[in-house]
Amino acid sequence: MSAPTPPPAPAPFGWRLALGLVGVLLAALTSGINDRVTDTVLVDILGIYGLGHDEGTWISSAYAAAEVSAMLLSPWLAMTFSIRRYAVVVTCAFTAFGIMIPFAPNFESLVTLRVLQGLAGGALPPLLMTAALRFLPWHIKLYGLSAYALTATFGPNLATPLAALWTEGGDWRMVFWQIVPSCLIGAGLIAYGLPQDPLRLERFKQADWRGALLGVCGFSMLVVALTQGERLDWLDSPLISLVLLGAAVCLPLFLLNEWFHPLPLFKLQLLERRNFAFGITTLCLFLLLSLAGGAIPSLYLTEIKGYRYLQTMPTALLIALPQLLLAPLVALVINRNWVDSRYVMGSGLLLMAAACVGGSMLTTEWVRDDFYLLQIMHAFAQPMIVVPLLMNATGVIAPMEGPFASSMVNTLRGLFSVVGASALENFVTQREHLHSNTLLDGLGSRYQALTPLFPDHALASVAQRVREQAYVLSFSDAFLALLAVVAILLVVLLTLPKRAYPPQPPVSP
């Protein structure tokens, strides 16, 4: 098999190319925000379509499976059709499907449109990393990576405020149409700023078709199992058993195929580089930690205090908005040879640990204001973790290896976003059942003789208080469980990565 054609020489960096990269950033951020916003308000809009909860979960599952599958294939397709051409097409497709979704006449067409939008939306985040590694010169590469970090820190935390904007008196269709302005601007900037590479259709002769089939099937079935498992009672469901078995067969075969394929989608040999393996591990576990700043406070305020999205909005904005300043600031700090990025990352993890300890002290008396200090700690900790880990991971990646790295990082990131949300939901559910049973057993043994004396409304009040206390204990347990994740990351940080230096100027021959 002939060697793959090397990529074109890098284009000179200027304002035009910078605007093109801003366009890719806008498209990628919009894709992530759209995913979170639609999931957040799904319960509110199901009735508009005349759908129940069970059907709504399949809409989310189908979108997530399509999104992860697209992340796997996107860098290869971008190198084949050129980043500029491919990015413009998928951005416009993502916008078009979003415009059509509110007009879906039935459940089947709605799922189909969401799958197609998931394929287009999942293709966008990998393009941001691929473009940053290829086009950015050494002296601003870290700032480009800090922009990519916004897709993990800024975008997800902006979902709740936008959900509040469109569900509290706004037009519900804006949940899907809000992507139009930013995507059109992004597509225009991409078309104007990015250089146009020639088509490389000869890559189809060497395409990893077997790996694509195994990877798409394996990851899709795993996503379906994770998102539907709790609702369908896991292995007691024939469907969940089947898709788990399919994932258990496809994914090992996929990894085996990628190891030996000459032009793979996943270049597993990159994991032999300690810093890259560390970067992927840390990013995946960080996605679990980010739930402590976003999902848990929101769940508590809505489940226990009965807050609407508009009332929980400040807790999310307190993390989201500072990222626009803190992410480039962290890049500025670690872009110095005398600053060891591992210490910055360790400081961020310790700050995250302190926030988790504070969250574990949650009681039924807490209100929104009690979370503000914890949210500020998360706002500082998140970029202190993500930006250095991206520097450590990508510092050992050559520009020609950028698409391989982008495919691995983004696919696993998309998968672990699903893993994190599923794990939190299942953990809280199981702990809530445990605490409810424990509280009710203790209450029953103490007051069983007095139960006939209580009126029905008093018993209902007791049941409500038991439910609230069980949920509070469950959320406290979740904070402690995430503290264990922080401890694991600190141990990994002390043992795995080598000292990474900022990008250096090319050495003259």
C-alpha positions in Angstrom: 0.0 0.0 0.0 1.4 3.4 -1.0 2.2 5.9 1.7 -0.5 8.5 2.4 -0.1 11.9 0.7 1.4 14.4 3.1 -0.8 17.4 4.0 -0.3 20.7 2.3 2.3 23.2 3.6 0.8 25.3 6.4 -0.7 28.6 5.4 0.9 31.8 6.7 -0.9 33.0 9.7 -2.7 36.4 9.5 -5.9 38.1 10.3 -7.8 36.2 7.6 -6.7 32.8 8.9 -7.5 34.0 12.4 -11.0 34.9 11.4 -11.4 31.4 9.8 -10.4 29.8 13.1 -12.8 32.0 15.0 -15.5 30.7 12.6 -14.6 27.1 13.5 -14.7 28.0 17.2 -18.2 29.5 16.9 -19.5 26.5 15.1 -18.0 24.1 17.6 -19.3 26.0 20.6 -22.7 26.2 19.1 -22.8 22.5 18.5 -22.0 21.8 22.2 -24.5 24.4 23.5 -27.3 23.0 21.2 -26.8 19.5 22.6 -27.0 20.6 26.3 -29.9 23.1 25.8 -32.1 20.6 24.0 -31.5 18.0 26.6 -32.2 20.5 29.4 -35.5 21.6 28.1 -36.6 18.2 26.6 -39.2 17.6 29.3 -40.8 21.0 28.6 -41.1 20.6 24.9 -42.2 16.9 24.7 -45.8 17.9 25.3 -45.7 20.2 22.3 -45.0 17.2 20.1 -47.5 15.1 22.0 -44.8 12.7 23.2 -44.2 10.9 26.5 -41.1 10.6 28.6 -40.0 7.2 27.2 -40.1 8.5 23.6 -38.2 11.6 24.7 -35.3 9.6 26.0 -34.9 7.9 22.6 -34.6 11.4 21.0 -31.7 12.1 23.3 -30.1 8.7 22.9 -30.3 8.9 19.1 -28.7 12.3 19.0 -25.9 11.3 21.4 -25.1 8.1 19.4 -24.9 10.1 16.2 -22.8 12.8 17.7 -20.1 10.3 19.0 -20.1 8.5 15.7 -19.5 11.7 13.8 -16.6 12.6 16.1 -14.9 9.4 15.2 -15.1 10.0 11.5 -14.9 13.8 11.2 -11.1 14.3 11.1 -10.6 11.7 8.4 -13.3 13.3 6.3 -11.9 16.8 6.8 -8.5 15.7 5.6 -10.1 14.1 2.5 -12.4 16.9 1.5 -10.4 19.8 3.0 -11.1 21.4 6.4 -12.6 24.5 4.8 -15.0 22.7 2.5 -16.0 20.1 5.0 -16.5 22.6 7.8 -18.7 24.9 5.8 -20.9 21.9 4.6 -21.4 20.4 8.1 -22.1 23.8 9.7 -24.7 24.6 7.1 -26.2 21.1 7.4 -26.3 21.4 11.2 -28.2 24.7 10.9 -30.6 23.4 8.3 -31.6 20.4 10.3 -32.1 22.6 13.4 -34.5 24.9 11.4 -36.5 21.9 10.3 -36.9 20.1 13.6 -39.8 22.2 15.0 -41.8 21.3 11.9 -41.4 17.5 12.4 -44.8 16.0 11.9 -44.3 12.8 13.9 -42.0 11.0 16.3 -40.1 9.1 13.5 -39.3 12.2 11.5 -38.2 14.0 14.7 -35.8 11.2 15.6 -34.5 11.2 12.0 -33.8 14.9 12.0 -32.1 14.8 15.4 -29.9 11.9 14.2 -28.9 13.9 11.1 -28.3 17.0 13.2 -26.3 14.9 15.7 -24.1 13.7 12.8 -23.5 17.3 11.6 -23.0 18.7 15.1 -20.6 15.9 16.3 -18.4 16.6 13.3 -17.7 20.2 14.4 -15.7 19.9 17.7 -12.9 17.7 16.2 -12.5 20.3 13.4 -11.5 22.9 16.0 -8.7 20.8 17.4 -7.6 19.7 14.0 -7.5 23.3 12.7 -5.7 24.6 15.8 -3.0 22.0 15.6 -2.4 22.6 11.9 -2.8 26.3 11.4 -1.7 28.1 14.6 2.0 29.1 14.8 4.0 28.1 17.8 3.8 31.4 19.7 -0.1 31.4 19.9 -0.8 27.7 19.8 -1.6 27.6 23.5 -4.2 30.4 23.1 -5.8 28.3 20.4 -6.0 25.3 22.7 -7.5 27.5 25.4 -10.2 28.4 22.9 -10.8 24.7 22.4 -11.0 24.3 26.2 -14.0 26.6 26.1 -16.0 23.8 24.5 -15.5 21.8 27.7 -15.9 24.7 30.2 -17.8 27.6 28.7 -20.3 25.9 26.4 -21.8 23.3 28.8 -22.4 25.9 31.5 -24.1 28.3 29.1 -26.9 25.8 28.4 -29.0 26.5 31.5 -29.1 30.3 30.9 -30.1 29.8 27.3 -32.7 27.2 28.3 -34.1 29.8 30.8 -34.2 32.4 28.0 -36.3 30.3 25.7 -38.6 28.5 28.1 -39.5 31.4 30.4 -41.9 33.3 28.2 -39.9 32.9 24.9 -40.7 31.0 21.8 -40.0 27.3 22.3 -38.8 27.0 18.7 -35.8 29.2 19.6 -34.4 26.2 21.5 -33.6 24.8 18.0 -33.3 28.0 16.0 -30.9 29.8 18.4 -28.0 28.1 16.5 -28.8 29.9 13.2 -27.0 33.3 13.7 -23.8 31.9 15.2 -23.6 29.1 12.7 -24.2 31.3 9.7 -21.5 33.8 10.9 -19.2 30.8 11.6 -19.7 29.3 8.2 -19.1 32.7 6.6 -15.8 33.2 8.5 -14.7 29.7 7.7 -15.3 30.2 4.0 -13.5 33.5 4.1 -10.6 32.7 6.3 -9.5 29.1 6.0 -7.3 28.1 3.0 -8.8 25.8 0.4 -6.9 22.5 0.2 -7.3 20.2 -2.9 -9.6 17.2 -2.7 -7.7 14.0 -1.7 -10.2 11.4 -2.9 -7.3 8.9 -3.3 -7.6 8.4 0.5 -10.8 6.4 -0.1 -8.6 3.6 -1.5 -6.9 3.3 1.9 -9.9 4.1 4.0 -10.4 2.2 7.2 -13.9 0.9 6.3 -13.8 -2.0 8.7 -12.7 0.2 11.6 -15.4 2.8 10.7 -18.1 0.1 10.7 -17.0 -1.5 14.0 -16.4 1.9 15.7 -19.7 3.4 14.7 -21.6 0.3 15.7 -19.7 -0.2 18.9 -19.9 3.3 20.2 -23.5 3.8 19.2 -24.6 0.6 21.0 -22.7 1.6 24.1 -24.3 5.1 24.1 -27.7 3.5 23.8 -27.0 1.1 26.6 -25.8 3.9 28.9 -28.7 6.3 28.2 -31.5 3.7 28.3 -30.1 1.2 30.8 -31.5 2.6 34.0 -35.0 3.1 32.5 -35.1 -0.4 31.0 -33.6 -2.1 34.1 -30.2 -3.0 32.5 -29.7 -6.7 32.0 -33.3 -7.5 32.7 -34.0 -5.9 29.3 -33.4 -8.0 26.2 -32.6 -4.8 24.2 -30.0 -3.6 26.7 -28.4 -7.0 26.9 -28.2 -7.2 23.1 -26.6 -3.8 22.7 -24.1 -4.3 25.5 -23.1 -7.6 23.9 -22.8 -5.9 20.5 -20.6 -3.2 22.1 -18.5 -5.8 23.9 -17.8 -7.5 20.5 -17.4 -4.5 18.2 -15.2 -2.3 20.4 -12.4 -4.8 21.0 -12.4 -5.7 17.4 -12.3 -2.0 16.5 -9.2 -1.4 18.7 -7.5 -4.5 17.3 -8.2 -3.3 13.7 -6.9 0.2 14.5 -3.6 -1.1 15.9 -2.7 -2.9 12.6 -4.4 -0.6 10.0 -1.9 1.6 8.0 -4.3 4.6 8.0 -6.5 4.1 11.1 -9.1 6.4 12.6 -7.6 5.9 16.0 -3.8 5.7 16.1 -3.5 3.8 19.3 0.3 4.0 19.1 0.0 7.6 20.3 -1.0 6.2 23.7 2.6 5.0 24.1 3.5 8.6 24.7 2.9 9.2 28.4 1.7 12.8 28.1 -0.9 12.0 25.5 -2.2 9.0 27.5 -2.3 11.3 30.5 -4.2 14.0 28.6 -6.9 11.7 27.4 -7.3 10.0 30.8 -7.5 13.4 32.6 -9.9 14.9 30.1 -12.3 11.9 30.4 -12.3 12.1 34.2 -12.5 15.9 34.2 -15.9 15.5 32.4 -17.1 13.7 35.5 -15.8 16.4 37.8 -17.5 19.2 35.8 -20.8 17.7 36.8 -20.1 18.9 40.4 -20.2 22.5 39.1 -23.0 22.3 36.7 -25.4 19.3 37.0 -25.5 18.7 40.8 -26.4 22.3 41.9 -29.0 22.5 39.1 -30.5 19.2 40.1 -30.7 20.2 43.8 -32.3 23.6 43.1 -34.9 22.1 40.8 -35.7 18.9 42.7 -35.6 20.2 46.3 -36.2 24.0 46.0 -38.5 23.9 43.0 -36.4 26.5 41.1 -37.1 27.2 37.4 -34.3 27.5 34.9 -34.4 31.3 35.2 -33.7 31.0 38.9 -30.8 28.6 38.5 -29.2 30.6 35.8 -26.8 32.6 38.0 -25.1 29.5 39.3 -24.3 28.5 35.7 -23.3 31.9 34.5 -20.9 32.2 37.5 -18.9 29.4 35.9 -19.5 30.1 32.2 -18.7 33.8 31.8 -15.3 33.9 33.6 -14.0 31.2 31.2 -13.8 33.8 28.5 -11.1 35.5 30.5 -9.6 32.8 32.7 -8.9 30.3 29.8 -6.6 32.6 27.9 -5.2 33.9 31.2 -4.1 30.3 32.2 -2.6 29.9 28.7 -0.6 33.1 29.3 0.7 31.8 32.6 1.8 28.4 31.4 3.2 29.8 28.1 6.4 30.5 30.1 9.3 28.1 30.2 9.8 28.6 34.0 6.2 27.6 34.8 5.6 23.9 35.2 2.1 23.2 33.9 1.8 20.2 36.2 1.7 22.4 39.3 -1.0 24.6 37.7 -3.0 21.5 37.0 -2.4 20.2 40.5 -3.6 23.5 42.0 -6.7 23.3 39.9 -7.4 19.8 41.1 -6.9 20.8 44.8 -9.3 23.7 44.2 -11.8 21.3 42.7 -11.3 19.0 45.7 -12.1 21.8 48.1 -15.2 22.7 46.1 -16.4 19.0 46.3 -15.8 19.0 50.1 -17.8 22.1 50.4 -20.6 20.6 48.3 -20.7 17.5 50.4 -21.9 19.7 53.4 -25.1 20.3 51.5 -28.3 20.5 53.6 -32.0 21.1 52.9 -31.4 24.7 54.1 -29.2 25.6 51.2 -30.5 28.0 48.6 -29.0 29.4 45.4 -26.7 31.9 47.2 -25.0 29.1 49.1 -23.5 27.7 45.9 -21.9 30.9 44.7 -18.5 30.4 46.5 -18.4 26.8 45.2 -19.2 28.0 41.7 -16.4 30.6 41.8 -14.0 27.8 42.9 -15.1 25.7 39.9 -14.8 28.7 37.6 -11.1 29.0 38.4 -10.3 25.3 38.7 -11.7 24.2 35.4 -9.4 26.1 33.1 -6.5 25.4 35.4 -7.1 21.7 34.7 -8.2 21.7 31.0 -5.7 24.1 29.4 -2.5 22.5 30.9 -3.7 19.0 30.1 -4.2 20.0 26.5 -0.7 21.5 26.4 0.7 18.3 27.8 -1.3 16.0 25.5 -0.7 18.0 22.2 2.9 18.8 22.9 3.9 15.3 21.8 1.8 15.4 18.7 3.3 16.3 15.3 1.1 18.4 12.9 0.6 15.4 10.6 -0.7 13.4 13.6 -3.3 16.1 14.5 -6.3 14.3 12.9 -5.5 11.1 14.7 -5.2 12.8 18.0 -8.4 14.9 17.4 -10.4 11.8 16.6 -9.3 10.0 19.7 -9.7 12.9 22.1 -13.1 14.1 20.8 -14.6 10.6 20.5 -13.7 9.7 24.0 -14.7 13.1 25.2 -18.2 12.7 23.6 -18.5 9.1 25.0 -17.5 10.1 28.6 -19.9 13.1 28.5 -22.6 10.4 28.2 -20.9 8.2 30.7 -20.7 11.0 33.2 -24.4 12.0 32.9 -25.5 8.4 33.0 -23.3 7.6 36.0 -24.5 10.7 37.9 -28.2 9.8 37.2 -27.8 6.2 38.2 -25.7 7.0 41.3 -28.2 9.6 42.6 -31.1 7.3 41.9 -29.5 4.3 43.7 -28.4 6.4 46.7 -31.8 8.1 46.9 -33.5 4.7 47.1 -31.0 3.5 49.8 -31.4 6.7 51.9 -35.2 6.6 51.5 -35.4 3.0 52.7 -33.0 3.7 55.6 -34.9 6.8 56.7 -38.3 5.2 56.4 -37.1 2.1 58.3 -35.9 4.2 61.2 -39.0 6.4 61.1 -41.3 3.4 60.9 -39.7 1.5 63.8 -39.9 4.6 66.0 -43.4 5.9 65.2 -45.3 2.9 64.0 -47.6 3.0 67.0 -48.4 6.6 66.4 -49.1 6.3 62.6 -52.9 5.9 63.0 -53.0 9.2 64.9 -51.5 11.2 62.0 -53.9 12.7 59.5 -53.3 11.9 55.8 -51.9 15.4 55.1 -49.4 15.0 57.9 -48.2 11.7 56.5 -47.8 13.3 53.1 -45.7 16.0 54.6 -43.5 13.4 56.4 -43.1 11.5 53.1 -42.1 14.7 51.3 -39.5 15.6 53.9 -38.1 12.1 53.7 -37.8 12.4 50.0 -36.1 15.7 50.2 -33.6 14.5 52.8 -32.9 11.4 50.8 -32.1 13.5 47.7 -29.9 15.8 49.8 -27.9 12.9 51.2 -27.6 11.5 47.6 -26.2 14.8 46.2 -23.8 15.0 49.2 -22.6 11.4 48.4 -22.2 12.5 44.7 -19.8 15.3 45.8 -17.8 12.8 47.9 -17.7 10.3 45.0 -16.3 13.1 42.7 -13.8 13.9 45.4 -12.5 10.3 44.9 -12.1 11.1 41.2 -10.0 14.1 42.1 -7.8 11.9 44.3 -7.3 9.5 41.4 -6.3 12.3 39.1 -3.8 13.7 41.6 -2.2 10.3 41.8 -2.0 10.0 38.0 -0.6 13.5 37.9 2.2 12.6 40.3 3.2 9.5 38.4 2.4 9.7 34.6 3.2 12.9 32.8 6.6 14.2 32.0 7.4 17.9 32.3 5.9 19.7 29.2 7.2 23.0 27.9 5.3 25.6 25.9 5.5 25.3 22.1 8.9 26.3 20.9 10.0 28.1 17.7 11.2 25.8 14.9 14.9 25.1 14.8 16.6 26.5 11.8 18.6 23.9 9.8 
